[in-house]
């Protein structure tokens, strides 16, 4: 699959987005009419109402713009080892290309949120959870110690 695809090749919905994540590709939809990028993808542009979309692969680089730490985890995160004694971080990353997306934040100590810095550089990471038919690739971002440019 090349980096860009016309709408007629792949539908713009969550199933396609997650299938592409499983291939370790962070993809967005771009409105051909106005150029706006959407992650996760949308079939209809909320800005100009254009319906002609194309797939675009994102660089996976961005900046942490917001975060929270979670101590009371949902079942899937408890199964992954998180919980009251092992919190995790989730946040919003602004991609270099412009859109923002929510994901788990890796490379930080969620038990000391005061040490997590807004503006830190983030790089896409793909987290594999589950086994067999229950296996799933989830979106995450790894934080480095340096600030994004």
Phi, psi and omega in degrees: 000126179285175185291333180235141182223144175282155182303329183292341183275321183221131178291150181264080176214175187297325181299317178292317179304313181288328175295320177290325174300320179298334176271010180060045175235125173266108186247149176235163169258140178241131177286123180294327183289311186244349177087358180295141177259145181226122177227120353301162185293155176232148178274342182228129180286122180286349181273310183244358181067020176292146180249356180267102184245157174223150177281140177223131177277130179277156179292334183085003179258144180192196183227135176289122182248344177196153178202164171212155174255145185238122179258329178258097190271150171289167185308313182299323180283328174297317178297334178274000176103006181264159178167198185308318182268354179218076183291164175231167183245138172232151183199183178248129178243130173269116180290153178306329182281353175121314183291160175248153178211148178267140178195168173292143180252122180254163176082015177232158176262102184294343178282349175231071184298337179296343179267357179271131188248122171298138182097356178292146177292141180231143178231135182304143174223151180241118184260125179263125178228149179084174181225154177058227181294340180270001181290146184211142174257125181246151179279137174212169174229137177264130180265135173258169182287340184273156175278149177290155179286000000 
